[in-house]
Amino acid sequence: MISCRTSIEHWAMTEPFEIAREVITDLPVLMLELSDGHGHAGRAEAAGVDYDGETPQSMAAQVAGVLDQLRDDIDGADLARLLPAGGARNALDCALWDLRAKQSGVPAWRRAGLDALAPVMTVYTIGLGDEATTRRKLRTARAYPVLKLKVDARRHLDIVRMAREEHPQARIVVDANQSWSRSLLLELLPALATLGVELVEQPVPRGQDAALDGLHSPIALAADESCTDSRSLAPLAGRYQYITIKLDKCGGLTEALAMADTARHLGLGLMVGNMCGTSLAMAPAFLLAQRCRYVDLDGPLLQQLDRSTPLRFHDGWIDPPLPALWG
């Protein structure tokens, strides 16, 4: 049997991180390690899906409920039968990928069918705040070619205009985190297009995606909260042009790779995202990022500390994870 150890960690943000639905100052995560009887160990980290009520404690309880089924030959498909999509399965699945890499000496990226790993360009996220704070963050982010601007139902165009003034050359993604209506989206789209915004993420609330029916947007739309696992994708086609895959939502790298295949067949583009977290949370998603047009794996840049073998970030680029970190 594979043995499993869990713990709860807290990672402080560099400063309060505000989005449309909450302000984060401290990120609690579930840390999980799987080990065999031969000295091999695989690690993973999960923040879970907070807006669905997941906490490190609830995820740890889910993991505890399946410990007696962690056979030596268990795989990702088995985990999908044991647990629903979400943070607990993500932690187990990604730790299992790491464990298998350590056992076999075959890196996770090769087992995922990739020929190699290349650096990827991540967005840099600017949280909500007052004008002085927002402008300061935008000036600090001038080394990053792609910005992701958090907005809500009141603060939107003004933030994009600030970004254009402080970082004129930036490519811009806007994330409304479900805070807009169809009417507000229609009102804002012309100005957003003029300002050069190239993607709007989750404009309308999850469950209200039909509000986008018949809408001809000059800017691509991406489903985030509305996109969970593979079963959620078919209703999104025709309403969105991209999906945002997050390992915490879909239940791990195994399902994320399957989602990427399904999305391609449905004509949906790919973005990989994160629920914040350290480099250990970003490393499995880095494999998926190899297939994505948009990459949002900047979580460690928003935190005070990181893992002892962190991902290397430089001017928006992320280098592949070292095996000592994951995979």
C-alpha positions as CSV (number, residue, x, y, z in Angstrom):
1,M,0.0,0.0,0.0
2,I,1.0,3.6,-0.6
3,S,1.2,5.6,2.6
4,C,-0.1,9.2,2.8
5,R,0.7,12.1,5.0
6,T,-1.2,15.4,5.0
7,S,-0.7,18.7,6.8
8,I,-2.1,22.2,6.6
9,E,0.1,25.1,5.7
10,H,-0.5,28.9,5.5
11,W,1.2,31.1,3.0
12,A,1.0,34.9,3.5
13,M,0.3,37.2,0.5
14,T,2.7,40.0,-0.2
15,E,-0.2,42.4,0.4
16,P,-4.0,41.9,0.5
17,F,-5.2,40.4,-2.8
18,E,-8.7,41.6,-3.7
19,I,-11.0,40.2,-6.4
20,A,-14.7,40.7,-7.0
21,R,-15.8,38.2,-4.4
22,E,-13.2,38.4,-1.6
23,V,-9.9,39.7,-0.2
24,I,-7.1,37.2,0.5
25,T,-4.3,38.0,3.0
26,D,-3.3,34.4,3.9
27,L,-3.7,31.3,1.8
28,P,-4.3,28.0,3.6
29,V,-3.4,24.9,1.6
30,L,-3.4,21.1,2.0
31,M,0.1,19.7,1.7
32,L,0.1,16.0,0.8
33,E,2.9,13.4,0.4
34,L,2.6,9.9,-0.9
35,S,5.4,7.3,-0.3
36,D,6.1,3.7,-1.1
37,G,8.1,1.2,0.8
38,H,11.3,1.8,-1.1
39,G,12.0,5.4,-0.1
40,H,10.3,7.2,-3.0
41,A,7.9,10.1,-2.2
42,G,5.7,12.3,-4.3
43,R,4.4,15.7,-3.1
44,A,1.6,18.0,-4.0
45,E,-0.3,21.0,-2.8
46,A,-4.0,22.0,-3.1
47,A,-5.8,25.2,-2.2
48,G,-9.2,23.8,-3.2
49,V,-12.2,25.7,-4.5
50,D,-13.1,28.1,-1.7
51,Y,-16.3,29.4,-3.4
52,D,-17.6,25.8,-3.3
53,G,-16.9,25.6,0.4
54,E,-13.6,23.6,0.2
55,T,-11.1,24.1,3.0
56,P,-7.8,22.3,3.8
57,Q,-9.7,20.6,6.6
58,S,-12.5,19.3,4.3
59,M,-10.0,18.2,1.7
60,A,-7.9,16.3,4.4
61,A,-11.1,14.6,5.5
62,Q,-11.8,13.5,1.9
63,V,-8.3,12.1,1.6
64,A,-8.6,10.3,4.9
65,G,-11.8,8.6,3.6
66,V,-9.9,6.8,0.8
67,L,-6.6,6.0,2.4
68,D,-7.4,2.2,2.6
69,Q,-7.8,2.2,-1.2
70,L,-4.4,3.6,-2.1
71,R,-3.0,0.4,-3.6
72,D,0.5,0.3,-5.0
73,D,-0.8,0.2,-8.6
74,I,-3.5,3.0,-8.2
75,D,-3.7,5.5,-11.0
76,G,-5.5,8.7,-11.9
77,A,-8.5,6.9,-13.4
78,D,-8.9,5.0,-10.1
79,L,-8.8,8.3,-8.1
80,A,-11.5,9.7,-10.4
81,R,-13.7,6.8,-9.3
82,L,-12.9,7.4,-5.6
83,L,-13.3,11.2,-5.3
84,P,-15.2,14.0,-7.1
85,A,-13.4,16.8,-8.9
86,G,-11.9,19.2,-6.5
87,G,-8.9,20.0,-4.3
88,A,-8.6,16.6,-2.5
89,R,-8.4,14.7,-5.7
90,N,-6.0,17.3,-7.1
91,A,-3.6,16.8,-4.2
92,L,-3.7,13.0,-4.5
93,D,-3.5,13.0,-8.3
94,C,-0.5,15.4,-8.6
95,A,1.3,13.7,-5.7
96,L,0.8,10.4,-7.5
97,W,2.3,11.8,-10.8
98,D,5.3,13.0,-8.8
99,L,5.7,9.6,-7.0
100,R,5.5,7.7,-10.3
101,A,8.2,9.9,-11.7
102,K,10.5,9.3,-8.7
103,Q,9.8,5.6,-8.8
104,S,10.5,5.2,-12.5
105,G,13.0,7.8,-13.3
106,V,10.8,8.9,-16.2
107,P,9.8,12.6,-15.8
108,A,6.2,13.5,-15.5
109,W,6.2,15.5,-18.7
110,R,7.3,12.5,-20.7
111,R,4.6,10.4,-19.1
112,A,2.1,13.2,-20.1
113,G,3.1,12.7,-23.8
114,L,5.2,15.8,-24.2
115,D,8.4,15.8,-26.2
116,A,10.1,18.4,-23.9
117,L,9.3,21.3,-21.6
118,A,9.7,24.9,-22.8
119,P,9.5,28.1,-20.7
120,V,6.1,29.7,-20.7
121,M,4.9,33.3,-20.5
122,T,2.6,33.9,-17.5
123,V,0.2,36.8,-16.9
124,Y,0.9,39.0,-13.9
125,T,-2.2,39.6,-11.9
126,I,-3.2,43.0,-10.6
127,G,-5.8,42.8,-7.8
128,L,-8.5,45.3,-7.1
129,G,-7.6,48.4,-5.1
130,D,-7.7,52.2,-4.9
131,E,-6.1,54.2,-7.7
132,A,-2.8,54.9,-5.9
133,T,-2.4,51.2,-5.1
134,T,-3.4,50.1,-8.6
135,R,-1.0,52.5,-10.3
136,R,1.8,51.4,-8.0
137,K,1.3,47.8,-8.8
138,L,1.1,48.5,-12.6
139,R,4.4,50.4,-12.5
140,T,6.0,47.6,-10.6
141,A,4.7,45.1,-13.2
142,R,6.3,46.9,-16.2
143,A,8.7,43.9,-16.7
144,Y,5.7,41.6,-17.4
145,P,4.4,41.6,-21.0
146,V,0.9,40.3,-20.1
147,L,-1.3,41.7,-17.4
148,K,-4.4,40.2,-15.9
149,L,-6.6,42.9,-14.3
150,K,-9.1,42.0,-11.7
151,V,-12.3,44.0,-12.1
152,D,-15.9,44.1,-10.7
153,A,-19.2,45.6,-11.5
154,R,-18.1,49.1,-10.5
155,R,-14.4,49.2,-11.2
156,H,-13.5,48.1,-14.7
157,L,-12.8,50.6,-17.5
158,D,-10.9,52.9,-15.2
159,I,-8.5,50.1,-14.3
160,V,-7.9,49.2,-17.9
161,R,-7.2,52.9,-18.7
162,M,-4.8,53.1,-15.8
163,A,-3.0,50.0,-17.2
164,R,-2.7,51.6,-20.6
165,E,-1.2,54.7,-19.1
166,E,1.2,53.0,-16.8
167,H,2.2,50.0,-19.0
168,P,1.2,51.0,-22.6
169,Q,2.7,48.0,-24.3
170,A,1.1,45.3,-22.1
171,R,-1.2,42.7,-23.5
172,I,-4.3,42.8,-21.2
173,V,-6.7,40.1,-19.9
174,V,-9.6,41.2,-17.8
175,D,-11.1,39.0,-15.1
176,A,-14.6,39.9,-13.8
177,N,-14.9,36.8,-11.5
178,Q,-18.7,36.5,-12.3
179,S,-19.5,40.1,-11.3
180,W,-21.0,41.3,-14.6
181,S,-24.4,41.0,-16.3
182,R,-25.0,40.6,-20.1
183,S,-26.1,44.2,-20.2
184,L,-22.9,45.5,-18.5
185,L,-20.8,43.3,-20.7
186,L,-22.4,44.7,-23.8
187,E,-21.9,48.3,-22.5
188,L,-18.2,47.7,-21.8
189,L,-17.2,45.7,-24.8
190,P,-16.6,48.5,-27.3
191,A,-14.4,50.5,-24.9
192,L,-12.5,47.3,-23.8
193,A,-11.9,46.5,-27.5
194,T,-10.6,50.0,-28.2
195,L,-8.3,49.7,-25.2
196,G,-6.8,46.6,-26.6
197,V,-8.2,44.0,-24.1
198,E,-7.8,40.6,-25.8
199,L,-9.7,38.3,-23.3
200,V,-12.4,38.7,-20.8
201,E,-12.6,35.9,-18.2
202,Q,-15.9,34.8,-16.6
203,P,-18.0,37.9,-17.1
204,V,-21.3,36.5,-15.9
205,P,-22.1,34.3,-12.9
206,R,-21.6,30.6,-13.0
207,G,-24.9,29.0,-14.0
208,Q,-26.0,32.0,-16.0
209,D,-23.9,31.3,-19.0
210,A,-27.0,31.2,-21.2
211,A,-27.0,35.0,-20.9
212,L,-24.2,34.9,-23.5
213,D,-26.3,33.2,-26.1
214,G,-26.3,35.1,-29.4
215,L,-23.7,37.6,-28.2
216,H,-21.2,38.5,-30.8
217,S,-18.2,39.8,-28.8
218,P,-15.3,41.6,-30.4
219,I,-13.2,40.2,-27.6
220,A,-12.7,36.5,-26.8
221,L,-14.5,35.3,-23.6
222,A,-13.1,32.6,-21.3
223,A,-15.1,30.4,-18.9
224,D,-13.5,30.0,-15.5
225,E,-15.8,29.3,-12.6
226,S,-18.3,27.8,-15.1
227,C,-15.6,25.4,-16.3
228,T,-15.0,22.6,-13.8
229,D,-14.2,19.2,-15.4
230,S,-14.7,17.5,-18.8
231,R,-18.5,17.2,-18.2
232,S,-18.9,21.0,-18.0
233,L,-17.4,21.8,-21.4
234,A,-20.1,21.0,-24.0
235,P,-22.5,23.7,-22.7
236,L,-19.7,26.3,-22.8
237,A,-19.0,25.8,-26.5
238,G,-20.6,28.6,-28.5
239,R,-20.8,30.8,-25.5
240,Y,-17.1,31.1,-24.7
241,Q,-14.0,30.9,-26.9
242,Y,-11.7,29.8,-24.2
243,I,-11.8,27.7,-21.0
244,T,-9.7,28.2,-17.9
245,I,-8.5,24.9,-16.5
246,K,-7.5,24.9,-12.9
247,L,-6.2,21.7,-11.3
248,D,-8.0,22.4,-8.0
249,K,-11.3,22.6,-9.8
250,C,-11.0,19.6,-12.1
251,G,-9.3,17.3,-9.7
252,G,-5.7,17.1,-10.9
253,L,-3.4,16.8,-13.9
254,T,-5.0,13.6,-15.2
255,E,-8.3,15.3,-15.7
256,A,-6.8,18.5,-16.8
257,L,-5.0,16.8,-19.7
258,A,-8.3,15.0,-20.6
259,M,-10.1,18.4,-20.6
260,A,-7.5,19.8,-23.0
261,D,-8.3,17.1,-25.5
262,T,-12.0,17.5,-25.1
263,A,-11.7,21.3,-25.5
264,R,-9.8,20.9,-28.7
265,H,-12.5,18.7,-30.2
266,L,-15.1,21.4,-29.2
267,G,-13.1,24.2,-30.7
268,L,-12.3,25.8,-27.4
269,G,-9.0,27.5,-26.7
270,L,-7.1,26.9,-23.5
271,M,-6.0,28.9,-20.5
272,V,-4.4,27.4,-17.4
273,G,-5.1,29.1,-14.1
274,N,-4.4,28.8,-10.4
275,M,-6.0,29.3,-7.0
276,C,-2.8,31.0,-5.8
277,G,-0.3,28.8,-4.0
278,T,3.4,28.1,-4.1
279,S,5.6,26.7,-6.9
280,L,4.5,23.2,-5.9
281,A,1.0,24.0,-6.9
282,M,2.1,25.6,-10.2
283,A,4.5,22.8,-11.3
284,P,1.9,20.2,-12.4
285,A,0.0,22.9,-14.2
286,F,3.2,23.8,-16.0
287,L,2.8,20.6,-18.1
288,L,-0.7,21.7,-19.2
289,A,0.6,25.2,-19.9
290,Q,2.6,23.7,-22.8
291,R,-0.7,23.4,-24.6
292,C,-2.2,26.8,-23.6
293,R,-2.6,30.1,-25.4
294,Y,-2.9,31.9,-22.0
295,V,-1.0,31.0,-18.9
296,D,-1.9,32.2,-15.4
297,L,0.6,30.6,-13.1
298,D,1.8,33.7,-11.2
299,G,0.6,32.6,-7.7
300,P,4.1,32.4,-6.1
301,L,4.7,36.0,-7.2
302,L,1.8,37.2,-5.1
303,Q,3.1,35.5,-1.9
304,Q,5.8,36.4,0.6
305,L,7.6,33.0,0.5
306,D,7.9,30.0,-1.7
307,R,9.2,26.4,-1.7
308,S,12.9,25.7,-1.1
309,T,13.3,24.7,-4.8
310,P,11.0,27.2,-6.5
311,L,10.0,27.8,-10.0
312,R,12.2,30.4,-11.7
313,F,10.4,33.5,-12.9
314,H,12.0,36.2,-15.1
315,D,10.3,39.0,-16.9
316,G,7.1,37.1,-17.2
317,W,8.7,33.8,-18.3
318,I,8.6,30.7,-16.1
319,D,11.3,28.0,-16.5
320,P,10.4,24.3,-16.2
321,P,10.2,22.9,-12.7
322,L,13.2,21.0,-11.4
323,P,12.6,17.4,-10.4
324,A,13.5,18.4,-6.8
325,L,10.3,20.5,-6.8
326,W,8.0,18.1,-8.6
327,G,7.8,15.6,-11.5
